[in-house]
Amino acid sequence: MHKRNNNNKVIIILCLLAIVVSLSIGFSVFSNNLIIKQGATVTPDPSDFKVLFSSSKDSLQTTAIKPSSGNAMESSSSATINNNDPTHPKITGIKATFTKPNSSVGYTFYVRNEGNYVAYLKSVKIGNASNVSAKKKCTAKQGTSQTLVDEACGKISLAISLGDDMTNSNPLYDLHTTKDNITGHPLAKNASEKIHVWIGYSYNNPNGPVADGDFDVEFGDLTLTYSSSDS
C-alpha cells in the first residue's frame, strides 16, 4: 500500500522601483509505507529528498548572487540564499531600480539536488490566478499619478528560465505561460540546473509609458514544485 501526501510551496515577491524578489523551492514531502505480508513497515525519511539553492553549479554554495545581465545591473542589489530550513529554501533580496523604459535586470543561480532521490520538476507557477492582471499589482507612491502608473505597469514583465537554453525573448515561463503537470524534467542526485530570473520595464522600447513618480510593483508568488516521482 502506498500513501503520498504532497505539500507544495514556493514564494517570489517583487517590488519595483524598487523590485524585490523572494524565491523559494517547494517540493513533495512524502511518506511511503510499504507493508510486506503485514509483517514489516518501511517508512522513507522525507529529509532524504532535498532540493536547495546554490550560487555554484558544481557544489552547494551560498555566496551572494549579483545581477548577471541587463542595463540596470549597477542599481540592483545582490540576492541572498537561505537554505537554513531545507524544507523551505529561499532566495531573497533580488531588487532592481528602474528609472526609465527599456530597462532590465537578470539574476542567474542554481537549484541543486542534495538528496538521495532524483527530483522531478512538476510545476512552475506565478501567482494563483489564471489572468495576468491578477498576478501583478502596481501601486503609486505619494505624489504619483495612479493613472500613469497603470499605463507603465502594463509594460513591466517577469520571466523565469531553467537550463542552458534560455533567452529573455523566449523564456520557459512568464506571466502568461506558467505551467502545471510538467513531466520529463528530472534533476539527478548531486546535479544542478541553472535558473534565470529576469525583470524588464518596457524592454526594447525606450519610448514606453512612464509614471510621474515612484511606484511599487508586486508580483504573485513564484512557485517551483519538485517531486520524487515523475508520474
N, C-alpha and C positions, 0 to 999 in steps of 0.2 A: 504494500500500500504506500502510495506516495502522496505527500501533502506539501503544498507550497504556499507560502504567504509572501506577497510582494509589497514592499514599501518603497515607492519611487519618489526621490526627492532631488531637487537641484534649484539653485537660485542665481539669476543675474539681475542686478538692479542698475539702471543707468540714469544719471542726472546730467543734463547737458548745459553747457555754458556755465558751468562745468557738467560733463557727463561722468557719472560714476557707475562702474560695472562691478557687480559681485557675482562670481561664477562658482558653482559647486557641482559635484557629481552626485547623482543618485543611482542606486542600483538595487537589484533584487536581493533583499535579505531573506534567506531561505532556511527552511527547516525540513529536512527529509527524514522520515522514519522508515527504515527497511526492516520488516519483520520476517524472520525466517522460521517457518513451522511453529509460529507462536512461541519461539523459544529464545530469540535474540533480537535486540534492537540496536540499530546503528544510527546515531544522530550526528551528521556532519556539523562542524563548527563554523558558524557564519563568518567568523573573523578570518577564515581561510580565503574568503572572497574579498579581495581588497584592490580597489582601483583608486589611484591617487594622482594629484597634480605634481608636475615636476618642471623645473626650469631647464633641465637637461634631458636629452634624448637617451643617453647611454646609461644613466644611473639616476636614482632618486635624489634630486637636489631641490632646495627651496630658496635659492637666492632670488633677489628682487627681479621682476620682469620689466625691462624697459621697453618703451614703444619701439617697434621694429620697422614701421613703414608709415608713409603719409607726410603731408606738409605741415601737420600740427604736432609733430613729434616733440619739438622743443618746449611747447607749452603744456605738454601732457605729463602726467606723473607716472611713476613706476608702480606696478601692481605687486601685491604680497600674497604668497601661498601660505595657507594654513591647513596642514594635514594633522593637526593635533587630535581631532576626532576622526578616525579613519572611516566612520560610517557617514560622515558629512564633511568631506574635504571641500575647501572653498578657495577661491581667488577673489581678493577684494582690492579696491584702490585703483582700478582702471579708470582714469579720469582725463578727459580731453576738454580743452577750452577752445572753442571755435569763435572767431571774431568776424569772419566774413564767409560768403559762399565759396564753393569749390575747395572745401577743406576736408581733410580726412586724417584718421589715425588708425593704426593697426597694432595688435599685440599678438605675439606668437609664443606659445608654450607647449607643453606636452601632457598627455594623460598616460600614466604608466600602470601596468598590471603587476602589482606586487604580491598577488595572491597565488593560490595553488590550483586555480581553475582558469580555463580560457574564459574571457569576458566578452560577451556579445552586446554590441550596441543595439538597443531596442527602439529608442525614440529620441528625437530632438524637438523640443517644444519652446516656443517663445510666447509666454503668456498662456492663459487658459481659454481665451476666447477665440472664435473662428475668424473674426473680422479684424483687419489691420488697425482700424481706428481704436479698437478696444485694447490693443497691445501697446499703445504709445500715448502718453499724456504730456502735453506741453502747458506749462503754467507761467504766466508773465510775472516778473518781479515788479515791485512797486515802481510806478512811473513808466512802465512799459505797456504798450497797447496790446491787449489780448487778441484783437483782430489781426494785427500784423504778425503776432506770434503764431496764430493758427495757420497763416499762409506759409511761414517759414517751416513750421512743424511738418508739413506735408513733404518737405524735401530732406528730412533727416532720416537716415537709413541705418539699419543694424544688420550685419550678416555674420555668419559663422561657417567656417570650412574645416573639414577634417581630412588629414592626409596631405600628401605632397602635391596633388594636382588641384591646387586651389587658386582661384583668382577672385578679385573683388567684383568684377563684372559678371562672373558666373559662379556665385557661391553655392555650396551644397544646401544651405539652409538660411533663410532670412525671414522677414516679417510675413512673407507670402507663402513660403514653402516649408514650414515646419511639418514634421512627419512622424507618424506612429507606425508600429508594426514593421520596423526595419529588420531585415534578415540578411545573412551572409556578410556581416561586418564584424569579424572576430578580432580580438586583441589577445595575442598569445601570452602565456606566462613570461614574465621578465621582459616584455616588449613594450614599446612606446608608440604613440601616434601623435602627430602634430595637430595642434588646434590653433586656428587663427580667428580672432575676433576683430571685426572691422566696423568702424562708425564713420559715416560720411554726412556732410552738410552741403546740399546742392552740388554733389560731386560732378565734376566736368561741366559745371555751369556757373561761371563767375558772375553772371547776371541774375542769379536766382534771387528769390524774395528774401528780404532782410527785415528783422524787427527793429524797433526804435530803442531797444534797451535789452538788458539781460533777461533770460528766461531759463527755466529748468525743463528738462525732458526726462521722463521716467518711462522705461520700457518694462513690459511684463517680465516675470521671472523666466529665465532661460534654463531649461532642464535637459540634461543628458542622462538617460537611463540605461544602465548596463545590467545584464542578467548572466547567470551561469548556464543558461540554456538558449539555444537559437530557435527553439520552437515557440 
